[in-house]
């Protein structure tokens, strides 16, 4: 780590904010907080929705620790929050999984509004995507802003993302009015389990730490396999 790198929680091995039995490191974000910053955040937690969501989340974690899947936790959270209408913002490639999830929600008494990523059938070229970049994945763009607007129109109480592309999920979060959570994070290589690459960062995917990640295909080393052996 060079001297210009600003250190933060990802560089800490103490975790005194969690254990309270050690000393904070000199770059600790907790130790740097001002009284004004703490008071500002506490005031936000006093807002009814924030306070209830914080309490319910902690209770779900405690009551079902190592017992419930993410699907079950979402259902339990929505029940305790008193939600009725749940939005599902789904990738078209995961529509079958979203249908299963919708059946589970309906079985548990929820009303479901599902919006697939291609809703509106907007063309990619009209938003500025070059035509050559539509040849593999098709001409119809993912439309997370429209997905969010539909959820807002339907007045969903809570929204669940199922496999939206990186960046598209960000736009959905930006424009959705209701609280959101993610059921599935898209990773086409890892079977939608992106943390698997980090589990293997010292073995098959050690190049993630050893080499810069190319932003464009022409910058990818053609000799570099998708997954390298030890």
C-alpha positions in Angstrom: 0.0 0.0 0.0 1.5 3.3 -1.0 1.6 6.4 1.3 -1.2 8.2 -0.7 -3.7 5.4 -0.2 -6.5 6.5 2.2 -7.0 3.6 4.6 -10.5 2.7 5.9 -12.5 -0.3 7.2 -11.3 -2.6 4.4 -7.7 -2.1 5.7 -8.6 -2.8 9.3 -7.8 -6.0 11.3 -9.0 -4.8 14.7 -12.8 -4.4 14.3 -13.1 -2.7 17.6 -16.3 -1.1 16.4 -17.7 -4.6 16.6 -16.0 -6.1 19.6 -15.3 -3.0 21.8 -12.4 -4.8 23.5 -9.4 -3.2 21.7 -8.1 0.1 20.6 -9.2 1.8 17.4 -6.5 2.1 14.7 -5.3 5.6 13.8 -7.3 5.7 10.6 -10.5 4.4 12.2 -13.7 5.8 10.7 -15.6 5.3 14.0 -13.0 7.2 16.0 -13.1 10.0 13.4 -16.8 10.6 13.7 -17.8 14.0 15.1 -20.6 14.4 17.6 -22.6 16.3 14.9 -22.3 13.3 12.4 -23.4 10.9 15.1 -26.4 13.1 16.0 -27.4 13.5 12.4 -27.5 9.7 11.8 -29.3 9.0 15.1 -31.9 11.5 14.0 -32.5 9.6 10.8 -32.9 6.3 12.7 -35.6 8.1 14.7 -37.8 8.4 11.6 -40.5 5.7 11.9 -39.7 3.6 8.8 -36.0 3.7 9.4 -36.4 2.7 13.1 -38.8 -0.1 12.3 -36.7 -1.5 9.5 -33.6 -1.4 11.7 -35.3 -3.3 14.5 -37.0 -5.8 12.3 -33.7 -6.5 10.4 -31.9 -7.2 13.6 -34.6 -9.4 14.9 -34.8 -11.5 11.7 -31.0 -12.0 11.9 -31.2 -13.0 15.6 -34.3 -15.2 15.3 -33.3 -17.1 12.2 -29.5 -17.0 12.2 -28.2 -19.9 10.0 -31.7 -21.2 9.7 -33.4 -19.1 7.0 -32.4 -18.6 3.3 -32.5 -15.2 1.8 -35.9 -16.0 0.3 -37.3 -16.8 3.8 -35.7 -13.7 5.3 -37.3 -11.5 2.7 -40.7 -12.9 3.4 -40.3 -12.7 7.2 -39.0 -9.1 6.9 -41.9 -8.1 4.7 -44.5 -9.7 7.1 -43.0 -8.0 10.2 -42.9 -4.7 8.4 -46.6 -4.9 7.6 -46.1 -4.8 3.8 -48.8 -5.9 1.5 -47.7 -5.2 -2.1 -44.2 -6.4 -3.2 -42.5 -5.4 -6.4 -40.2 -7.8 -8.3 -37.8 -6.1 -10.7 -36.4 -9.0 -12.6 -34.0 -9.8 -15.4 -35.8 -11.5 -18.3 -33.2 -14.2 -18.0 -34.4 -15.0 -14.5 -38.1 -14.8 -15.2 -38.6 -18.4 -14.2 -37.0 -17.9 -10.8 -39.1 -14.7 -10.4 -42.2 -16.7 -11.1 -41.3 -19.1 -8.4 -40.6 -16.3 -6.0 -43.9 -14.6 -6.8 -45.7 -17.9 -6.0 -44.0 -18.0 -2.7 -45.0 -14.4 -1.9 -48.6 -15.0 -2.9 -48.7 -18.1 -0.8 -47.7 -15.9 2.1 -50.5 -13.4 1.5 -48.7 -10.7 -0.5 -49.8 -8.9 -3.7 -47.1 -9.1 -6.3 -46.2 -6.6 -9.1 -43.5 -7.9 -11.4 -41.7 -5.9 -14.0 -39.3 -7.5 -16.4 -36.2 -5.6 -17.5 -37.3 -5.3 -21.1 -40.6 -3.6 -20.2 -41.4 -0.8 -22.6 -39.5 -2.5 -25.4 -37.1 0.5 -25.8 -34.3 0.2 -28.4 -30.7 0.4 -27.2 -29.6 2.5 -30.1 -32.1 5.3 -29.1 -30.3 5.7 -25.7 -26.9 5.9 -27.5 -25.7 2.2 -27.6 -23.8 1.6 -30.8 -25.6 -1.0 -33.1 -22.5 -3.2 -33.0 -23.0 -3.6 -29.3 -26.5 -5.1 -29.8 -25.5 -8.0 -31.9 -24.8 -10.5 -29.0 -27.5 -9.4 -26.5 -30.1 -8.0 -28.8 -31.5 -4.6 -29.7 -34.0 -4.1 -26.8 -32.5 -2.3 -23.8 -32.9 -3.1 -20.2 -35.1 -0.5 -18.7 -34.6 -0.2 -14.9 -35.9 3.4 -14.7 -39.2 2.2 -16.3 -39.3 -0.7 -13.9 -38.9 1.7 -10.9 -41.5 4.0 -12.3 -44.0 1.1 -12.6 -43.4 0.1 -9.0 -43.9 3.7 -8.0 -47.1 3.9 -10.0 -48.3 0.7 -8.4 -47.3 2.1 -4.9 -45.4 -1.0 -3.9 -44.5 -1.2 -0.3 -41.2 -3.0 -0.9 -39.2 -3.9 -4.0 -37.0 -7.0 -4.6 -34.4 -7.1 -7.4 -33.8 -10.4 -9.2 -30.7 -10.4 -11.3 -30.6 -6.9 -12.8 -27.3 -6.1 -14.6 -24.6 -4.1 -12.8 -25.5 -0.5 -13.3 -29.1 -1.2 -14.2 -29.7 -2.2 -10.6 -28.1 1.1 -9.5 -30.6 3.0 -11.7 -33.5 1.1 -10.2 -32.4 1.9 -6.7 -32.0 5.5 -7.7 -35.6 5.9 -9.0 -37.6 3.6 -6.8 -39.6 5.2 -4.1 -40.0 2.2 -1.7 -37.3 0.4 0.2 -35.5 -2.2 -1.9 -33.5 -5.4 -1.4 -31.7 -7.8 -3.7 -32.6 -11.5 -3.9 -30.3 -12.3 -6.8 -27.1 -10.5 -7.8 -26.3 -11.2 -11.5 -23.1 -13.1 -12.3 -23.4 -15.0 -15.5 -20.0 -16.8 -15.0 -20.6 -17.8 -11.4 -24.2 -18.9 -11.5 -25.3 -15.6 -9.9 -23.0 -16.2 -6.9 -20.4 -13.4 -7.4 -18.7 -14.0 -4.1 -17.4 -17.3 -5.5 -14.8 -15.4 -7.4 -13.6 -13.8 -4.1 -13.5 -17.2 -2.4 -11.2 -18.4 -5.2 -9.1 -15.2 -5.3 -6.0 -17.0 -4.0 -6.5 -19.9 -6.4 -8.4 -20.1 -9.7 -9.2 -16.4 -9.8 -6.0 -15.1 -8.3 -5.6 -12.9 -11.4 -8.3 -10.6 -9.9 -5.7 -9.5 -7.4 -2.6 -9.7 -9.6 -3.7 -8.0 -12.8 -5.7 -4.9 -13.7 -9.3 -5.7 -14.8 -9.9 -4.5 -18.4 -12.8 -2.2 -19.0 -13.0 -2.9 -22.7 -12.7 -6.3 -24.6 -9.8 -5.0 -26.7 -7.7 -4.6 -23.6 -8.2 -8.2 -22.4 -5.1 -10.4 -22.7 -6.1 -13.0 -25.4 -3.9 -15.6 -23.7 -5.6 -15.2 -20.4 -8.1 -18.1 -19.8 -11.4 -17.4 -18.0 -10.2 -19.4 -15.0 -6.5 -20.2 -14.4 -5.4 -23.3 -12.6 -3.1 -23.2 -9.6 
